[in-house]
Amino acid sequence: MISVKFLIRNNEIDEITVSGHAGFADEGEDIICAAVSVLTISILNGLTEIVGRKDLCASVKDGYTHFTIPKTSNELQTIKTDTLIATYQLGIQGIKEAYGDYIQIKEEKK
């Protein structure tokens, strides 16, 4: 099962951890793993390349991605960051609605 964990501090997501494998199909043919991977790498690329967030701390390995999103004083970066994170959450939620037995979403407030 894939686990997507959102760590929330001060009502804002500042860490995202994605771990595990869906086990829906054989490796290389698992559409759920592929979908979650594409969304996760896309948000990282969007945050760094489009929004210009060079301050992210990210770890990407097979079956595991973790990244932190520090607060920024740049208001435009904050708006863009929040928009991408909300879009990512919608995408992950859509996968969960379609394939709930293979993915779990956790929100942890600190």
C-alpha positions in Angstrom: 0.0 0.0 0.0 1.1 3.6 -0.7 1.0 6.0 2.2 0.9 9.7 1.6 1.4 11.8 4.8 0.9 15.5 5.0 2.5 17.1 8.1 0.6 20.3 9.0 2.0 23.0 11.2 0.2 26.3 11.8 -2.6 25.2 9.4 -0.1 24.8 6.5 1.4 21.7 5.0 5.1 21.9 5.4 6.2 18.2 4.9 5.0 15.5 2.5 6.1 11.9 2.7 5.1 9.3 0.2 6.1 5.7 0.9 5.4 2.1 -0.2 4.2 0.4 -3.3 0.6 -0.1 -4.3 0.8 -3.8 -5.1 -2.0 -3.3 -7.7 0.0 -4.9 -10.5 3.5 -6.2 -11.3 6.4 -3.8 -11.1 6.5 -1.6 -14.2 2.8 -2.2 -14.8 1.3 -0.7 -11.7 -0.8 2.3 -12.7 -1.4 3.4 -9.1 2.3 3.6 -8.4 2.9 5.3 -11.7 0.1 7.9 -11.0 1.4 8.7 -7.5 5.0 8.9 -8.7 4.1 11.3 -11.6 2.1 13.6 -9.3 4.8 13.6 -6.6 7.7 14.3 -9.0 5.6 16.9 -10.8 5.0 18.8 -7.6 8.7 18.7 -6.7 9.6 19.9 -10.2 6.9 22.6 -10.2 8.0 23.9 -6.8 11.7 24.1 -7.7 11.6 24.9 -11.4 8.4 27.0 -11.8 8.0 28.6 -8.4 11.7 28.9 -7.9 11.7 27.2 -4.4 15.4 26.2 -4.1 14.9 25.9 -0.3 13.2 22.5 -0.4 14.8 19.6 1.3 14.0 16.5 -0.7 14.8 12.8 -0.6 13.7 10.6 -3.5 14.4 6.9 -3.5 12.6 3.8 -4.8 9.3 3.6 -3.0 10.0 6.7 -0.8 9.9 10.5 -1.3 10.0 13.0 1.5 10.2 16.8 1.2 9.9 19.8 3.4 8.5 23.1 2.3 9.9 25.9 4.4 7.9 29.1 5.0 8.9 31.9 2.7 8.5 35.7 3.0 7.9 36.0 -0.7 4.1 36.4 -1.0 4.0 35.3 -4.7 6.0 32.2 -3.9 3.6 31.4 -1.1 0.6 31.7 -3.3 2.1 29.5 -6.0 3.3 27.0 -3.5 -0.1 26.7 -1.8 -1.7 26.3 -5.2 0.6 23.5 -6.2 0.1 21.7 -2.9 -3.7 22.0 -3.1 -3.5 20.6 -6.7 -1.3 17.7 -5.5 -3.8 17.0 -2.7 -6.7 16.9 -5.2 -4.8 14.5 -7.4 -3.9 12.2 -4.6 -7.4 12.3 -3.3 -8.7 11.4 -6.8 -6.5 8.3 -6.8 -7.7 7.3 -3.4 -11.3 7.6 -4.4 -10.7 5.4 -7.4 -8.3 2.9 -5.8 -8.8 3.2 -2.0 -7.6 -0.3 -1.2 -4.1 0.6 -2.5 -3.4 4.1 -1.1 -3.9 5.8 2.3 -3.8 9.5 3.1 -2.8 10.7 6.5 -2.8 14.3 7.9 -0.8 14.9 11.0 -1.0 18.2 12.8 1.9 19.4 14.9 
